[in-house]
Every structure is written in structure tokens, then in C-alpha cells.
């Protein structure tokens, strides 16, 4: 049953990504409007939102053409073909549902109970009841019973941030509905995956992704380190990434581990349209291992139409010298340029 659910969920996500891809392809040339409603409008009432969230998503649509409610309306009933089991074994499955929703893993409770409808609503938090709200999932079941649980995610109506420390619904990314961009949190689950070139190869095979990257490799403290930059079009967003990784020098394969908390460095970045100098994503200096930002806009832009600026704060002089040696190689070929800050504490890279 759970395997069937996961297959259905993956199929649904694939269909949504395909819709994103088709919409993004229509905006390959900058300045071409993307009518997201035409691609994502659906009629399903399986996933719905309360009035507060709907208003936030409507405001997002007015500015960007992208509406999360339309994405939700494209999600079919995830348990349509499995729900017969709850009619045969209601005591067992609903008993497990209530147990997991209360004391165990609530998401397993969602799966085992197989709701007929899911409604995401907001409830005031204890610390800021007038501005910050819990995201509560309310579910209606085949026997007409209703259950709900606090997802642990929040929505701040002032800052516009929708998400959690590990990302919205634990997926690693939060949404900023005020500045209209998505970004990775401080501790996303992707951290455990490290980095290898295969990740880029698989991503860039998708026709809806057009991103460029620069890998800056250097030795430091007995390890092989790499600072990597990305910029370009990611489906129907425009953005970029900066990551810092390392591996033991004895590791033959090019598989890097994400920097630990102690190995993180200061980094910032700004991505703007080169021709107009219009900023799309701006993130100030923060101690991080993987900083990202993806602007949700009516238009998408290609790597050669974008400039990425970043300030990197190396751990010490030895790291700075190693990174500068890697930067010198790229600067010599005209790929990028860089300067040291006046106090020598950081490096300013323009790509």
C-alpha cells in the first residue's frame, strides 16, 4: 500500500514538474510572459487552502503569474486506488492512523489513513499570534471523520516566509512570498547527499533547466576542497547556488562531502540581469555550506544573460590563498573576475 502510494505521489510530482517545464519553455526568451494558469489550472479539490493562504497565493499570482493554488488543483486523489483497504479494515488502519498522528510519525498517519481530502489552514502561534501562523493539515476520511495535525511549518504574514528550519514540509526549501523567491534553509536534508558531478549531469539533461557552473578546486588542511557556483534557469525560476564541499585527499572518486558546521564559510550572492542590472535574488553574507535563491517571476533568463556576484569569507589566510589560486586560473581564461576586500578578509567574485 505504501509502495503504491509512493508511486502515485512520484507520478503526480512528475506531472507537475512536466507542467513547469512546458511553462518554462515558453519563456526561454526573456520578456516573454509565462501564463502559469494556462499550464497548471486543475479541477481537483483534493488539496485546498484556507482564506489567509489563498490570499497570499493570489497576491503571488498577481505579481508573478504563478499560483500555488493552481498547482494544488492539479494534484489528483493520491489514494484513489488504495482506499478500499480502509473500508475492509477500518479498525486497524484508522487505529494506526490515530496512533501515529498523536504519538508517532504523523506523515505515516496520513498515509495509513488515506484521506479523501486535505485542507491546509493557518492557526496563530503562541509567540506572534497576529503575524505568524502554524500550518495545520486537516484531513477528511472515507468514514466522514476529520483529523488534523500541526505540520511544524509556519507562515509569517509580515516577512512572507513560508516554511521551516529543514524546509517547507521537510523538503529543504522555503518560500518567501514577499520577495517572491525560494531558497534553501540552514539545514536542508540535501546536506547528507554531498556532491558529485553526476548530480549536475542529471539535472542539466532536463530541457527545462539551463544553468552554467564553475568549480573552484583547491587543497586545504590535507583535504581536496571545492567551491562551486551555479546560475541560470531552473524550470520556471531564475537563480543560482553557491556550495562549499571537501573530500579526503585519498578518496579517488570525485565525490565530495558537504562542509560540516565547523567547516562552513561566510558567503553571499546577488544575481542580476546583466543588461539592465535588475537584481533578481539578493542574499547577504551568512555562514553557510549551500546558499541558493530562485526568483519566481513572469520571465526566466539564461546563464549568459545573468551576472552572479558573491562575497566569500575564507576561514583563514591558507584557505584564501588556495581559493585565490583556483580563481586565478578561471580569471586568466576570462570566465570570471575577483578582487580582495580592503581589509583582505574576503574575496569578491563577479561571474
Beta strands, then each sheet from edge to edge (+ up, - down):
strand 1: 47-49
strand 2: 117-124
strand 3: 132-140
strand 4: 146-156
strand 5: 161-163
strand 6: 173-176
strand 7: 181-184
strand 8: 195-196
strand 9: 209-220
strand 10: 223-234
strand 11: 237-248
strand 12: 255-258
strand 13: 265-273
strand 14: 278-288
strand 15: 290-296
strand 16: 306-313
strand 17: 337-340
strand 18: 347-350
sheet 1: 1+ 2+ 3- 4+ 5- 6+ 7- 15+ 11- 10+ 9-
sheet 2: 1+ 2+ 3- 4+ 5- 6+ 7- 15+ 11- 12+ 8-
sheet 3: 14+ 13- 16+ 18- 17+
end
